[in-house]
Amino acid sequence: MSHTTMMIDPGLPTGQFTDVISSHRDHVGLVKFGWGTALVTRDLDRKIAVLREAGIGFYFGGTLFEWYLVQGRLDDYLTLVDRTGATHIEVSNGTIPLDQPGKAGWVRRMTRYRPVLAEVGYKDAERSATLSPADWAGAILEDLDAGAELVITETRESGRSGMARPDGHLRDDVLDAVLARVDADRLLFEAPTKELQVDLIRAIGVDVNLGNIAAADLVAVETLRRGLRGDTLLQMTLPRTVSFA
């Protein structure tokens, strides 16, 4: 199974962004311009040109979709998508008062324009905690049925909300309920911290789709996937001829 690593750009300087893509393009499957940073990034077009040359898809954070939606300006959002050539649209309800069926409806609408990445979970940790494991699984299935290409599991940039506990580790009950009903390759797990990256690789395998990876962590994540770091070394299948005697 192939995997996707989504890098988040929280507003990196253009030169740094260019260097990261030049050096680590082999470890990047998608780039997300985080939350609403695209609207205040002076060199957005230059960054997009770098991604286009590298053959890397990109999209804008779900918060930007919500910002346009709550103002009744979806036409302006779609104009931005068209002008920049964004390869995907993220649909979320992490902040605004939009219920799950309503969000799934927007997923269905947006599939007319681009492949959709739907997000489940809320920015507010207390609000996310009200979602039961069954709620998580049901919402993911509803978004997939509405046409989402992948469903993103929220943990925020802190890695301590949504599917993550306040201590930074996975909510095992949620993960188990979700994986019992959804193939892991249909999911993109936000994993901005080493704790979550290790938890997910150990629980699902080295080909798990990981998102919200910082530019500075791309190589470290790749070493975790390959068992080149102590945290996941024993995830790899060791040659049967190896003896530790």
N, C-alpha and C positions, 0 to 999 in steps of 0.2 A: 504494500500500500504506500503510495506517495504521501507526502505531507506538505502542509502550508505553514510557513512562519510569517506572521504579519508583524511588521515593524511599525511602531507608532512614531510619528513626527510631532513633537509638542511645540515646534517652533524653532527647530535647529537653524543656526546660521547657514546660509546657502553654501558656502565653501565647505563647511563640515558635512552637510548633507551630501554634497557631491562626492566628497572623499569616501564617505561611508558606502555609498552605492557602488562607487568604483572598486573599492577594496572588498566588499562583502556581498556583492550582488548575488553570488551563488547560494547565499543563505537567506535570501529574502524572496518570499512568494507574493506578498502584497504589502503596500504601504498605506497606512491610514493617517491622514492629516487630522490630528486630534481635535475633538470637540469643535469649536468655531475658529480655530487658528487660521483656516484658509482665508477668512475675510480680512485678516490683519497681517498677512504674510506678503511683504513687498515683492519678493522674488518668486511667488508661487509658480508663475509660468516657466521660469528657469528650472525650478525643481521638477516640474512635470516633464519638461524636455529631457532631463536626465533620466527619469524613469522610463520615458518612452524609448529612448535610445537603448536602455538596458532590457527592455521587454518586460517590465514589471508593472502589474496593475496597481491601481490606487483608487481610493475613495475618501469621502469626508466623514468625520465622526457622526454618529447618530444624533448627538446633541444639536448639530447644525440642522439636520432634517427637522428635529423637533422645534427649533427656533423659527424656522420658516413656517412650519405647519401651524403653530399656535398664533402666528400673525396673519394666517390666511394668505400666505405668499408662496405657495408651492410652485406656481409658474416661474417665479424668480429663481427658486432652487433648481428647477429643471433647466432653466437657462444657464445657470452656473455649471451644471453637470454637462450640458451639451458644449458650452464654450471651452471647458477645460478638457473634455474627452475622458472624464472619469469613467473607469471601467465597471464600477459597481455602485450601488446605492445601499446605504445602511438605513434600515428602518428600526426605530426603537421607541420606547415609551418610558425611558429611565427617569425622566424628570417631570414631564407634563402629565396632566390628568387624562390619560388616554388608556382605556381598559384593553385587556388582551384581545377580545374579539374585534375591537376597533383597530388595533394595531395590525392584526392579521388581514383586515380589510385593506389597509394601506400597503401591506406587503403585496397583496394581489394586484393592486393598482400599479405599483411601481415596477412590477415585472414587465410591464409593457414598454418600459424605457431602458432598463438595464437588469443584469442579474442582481438579485437582492440578497444582502446579508441582513438577517433579522436578529435582533438582540432580545434576550430574555433576562429579566432581573432589573432591579432598580438601583439608582445611585445611592439612595438613602439606605443605610444598613438596617435600620429598624423596619423599614417598609419591606425590604427584601426578606427579612426574617419571617414575615407573615406568610410567605409563600411556602407551602408544604412541598415535600418531594414530589407528590403526585401533581401538584400545581406546576412545578417546573417541567416535568415530563409532558404534561398535557399542553402547556403553552408551546413547547418546542415542536411537538407534533402538529399543532394547529398552524404554526408558522411554516413548517415544511409542506403541509397540505396546501397552504396558500401560494406556494411556489418559491419559497426561499431556497437559494442554492446552498447556503450554510446558515446555521443558527449560532450566534455568538452567545456565550454565557458570561454575564456581567461579573466583574470583580473590581471594577474601577481601576484607576491608575495606581492606587495604593495597594491593591491586592487584598483588601480587607472588608469587602462588601459582597453582595450578591451570592455567588456560589462559594465564596471564601468566608471563613469564620473570622471574628475579630483578631484572633491570634495569627492570622495569615495562612492557615492551612485550609485544605478543602473541606467542605461539608460532605463527608462520606455518604451520609444518608441520601443527599440529593444526587450525588454522582451515581450511586448504585441504582436509584430509581430511574434516572435518565438512561443509563446504559442498558437497562433491562428492556427498554422500549425503542431506543434509537441507536443506529449504527454510529460509532465514534467518528467515522469519516464524514458524517453530515454535520459535525460540530466544530466550532472554532472556540477554543477555551482561552479566555483572557488570562494571561499568566505573567504579570509584570515583575514578579519576584522569583528568586531562586527557590523559595519554599514551594510555591505553586508549580513551578516548572518540574521540580523533582517529584512532587506528589503525582502529577499527571503522567509523567513518563513511567513512573513505577506502577501506576494503576492501569494505564492503557497501553503503553508501549512507546517505543522510540519514534513512531510515525504519527503520534498524536498531533493534531493541528493546534498551534499555540499562537496567541495574539497579544497585542500590547507589549511587544518586546522592544526594549530600549535599544537604540543604535549601539550603545556601548556594550550591550549584552549579546549581540548576535553570535559572535564567535563562542562565547561561553555556553550559549544554548546549544549550538551545534556540537560542542564537545560532550555535553550531557546526552544528546541524542546518540552519539557514537560510543558512549561508555568510556570516554577519555578523561573523565573526572570521577573521583572516588564515589560521589553520590549515586552514580548509575553504572559503575563499572561492572557490577555483578548482574545487571540487567542483560548484558550481552551473553550469548551462548559461547562458552569457552570450548576450545578444542578438547575432544575426549582424551587426547594423548597427554594433556597437561597433568602433571603430578605435583602436589604441594608437599610431598614427603621430604 
